[in-house]
Structures are given as structure tokens and as C-alpha cells.
Amino acid sequence: MLPEASTLAPAVDRIFWGLVGLSVVIMGVVGGLVLTFAIKYRRGTKAYRGPLPDIMSREVEIGWTVATLFVALFIFWWAAAAQLPHFLLPKKALEIHVVAKQWMWKVQHPEGVREIDALHVPVGVPVKLEMTSQDVIHSFGVPAFRIKQDVLPGRYTSTWFEAKEVGDYHLFCTEYCGTDHARMTGTITVMEPEAYARWLAEQPHGEDLAGEGAQLFTALGCSACHGAQARVPAPSLANLYGSQVVLADGSRVTADEDYLRESIERPEAKVTAGYPSTMPSYQGIASEEQVVALVAYIKSQDGKRSQAR
Ligand code: CUA
């Protein structure tokens, strides 16, 4: 069996073994009956071969149908109770960005450290992955952690895990994505927190994500309209993240990460009330990683948040 290397693993394994046990019991009963009747009615025996006695009553029919239904409902409840809490992302977590592409995993730590086909994380700390793809659908699967999450182009998906044991674990792409799908693998290295901090310090540091986004904000021309000195009417990005935006059609939308990325790539999709829809699309101009950095920059443009940091 695989190591149970995350906090989610024991619950998933309990369900797995529970279902295996249940299947073995059913298989035993069915197999036992097949064998019993095969022996009892083998050629040459004097066992009764007349018409079937009329034993099938309505009560028996209803009884076994309802009993089967309850077993199925129990299994559904059992799996849901174990899996659903995992969809709630932890509030305090180490947030790491992952960009998938044919055929590699690109990882960005918030401190500006990058990795390819590798992910170093500390043990005993919830790690949240914000993931997107720059081409086709991939899937981030770590069997030892019992997690698997589709990674889609054009939107963010997240998953999280908390590693329980130090070690190296396999990362697989678990969605067929082209010729080298089978080679789209990586290694997740779980380290003691001190060793992780040391590893992080030793890596070449680029700009942190928000800093990189700040540079792109000027380099890609965003500041011409959204900057402090801009003369074109464009919504301010200060305190935008997490706020309610009123759109031209009167509806409201929460400015979350998906909204920000959509507004960069397809600005005409949700136009802020009171502003012209003149912003050009940055799809194909800003790469997937640049969009991640721009979103990180916009998220950092939050008075309260940056003071708290
Ligand atoms: Cu990426 Cu399969």
C-alpha cells in the first residue's frame, strides 16, 4: 500500500478498505451460493428439479430493494463526510501557485522561488495550491496524499494538503493531455520546517510575485489607465480585491481571483458600471504566469492587508 503521507489519507483509506470489505462479503455470499447449487444440482443427483415454489412475495421484493438503497445511501454519506470537508480550503495556509503546461509543472513560491516538476513544502503545515493551465486540461495527482484536482486553462482551481511525513512523493498528471502525458510527473519533497526555511533561503530568489506583477503593471501598459497618474477613466485597483463591483448591467460581482483574471483576459465580459469598455484583451499578450503575477499585485493593492503584513 501507498504511504499515508497526508492528513486526508487515513479517511480515504478507511473508505477504500470498507468498500473492499463490503465487496468481499457480497462476493463470498454470491460465490458460496453458486458453488453450493453447482454441487447440489450436479448431474446425476436426485435433487428436486420441478417448478419453483412460489416464495417471492411483495414484502421480500420491497425489503431487499430498500435494504440495498440504504446500503448505497450509507456509502454515499460515508464518502461525502470524509471528502466534503476537504473542499473547504484552510484559512491559514502556505499559498503556492502552480501553472501546468504540456508537459511540465511550473511552481511559484510566494517568496519568488520557482521550481519545475518539483515542489518543496514543510511538514505539518497546510499548503494551498492555486492552479491554472496555459494550454489544455491537466490534473494534479499525488497518490501518497490521496489528492487529485483538475487544472484547467482559463480559470483557477485549488486544492490543499497537509503532509504528515518527511520524504519524497510522486506527482502525476492524471488527465490525458497529449504525447508526453505519461512523462508529466514531478517530485514533492516534504521537509522539516527548519530544513525548508534553509532550502528556501538557498534558492535563487526572483522578485516576489506581487513585485513581479508591479513591474508588469508598468511594462504591459496597465498603468497608463489604471495607474495613479492616468488620464483615461479606468477603475482604481486599490482595495479592489475582495470588494463588490457593480457592473454596467446593474448586477454585482465579488472581485475574487477568477474575476481579476477574467478582467485581464476578457475585459468586455464584466464591465464596471460608469466606465467605458475600452480596455483591450491581454489574452495571449500576458502569459499565464504573468497573469498570476498581475493578480498577486492587484491583491497586494489593499491598504488594510498590506499594513497587516
Ligand atoms: Cu498533463 Cu496529462
Boltz pocket constraint, residues with backbone or C-beta under 6 A from the ligand:
constraints:
  - pocket:
      binder: B
      contacts: [[A, 101], [A, 102], [A, 103], [A, 137], [A, 138], [A, 139], [A, 173], [A, 174], [A, 175], [A, 176], [A, 177], [A, 178], [A, 181], [A, 182], [A, 184]]
      max_distance: 6.0
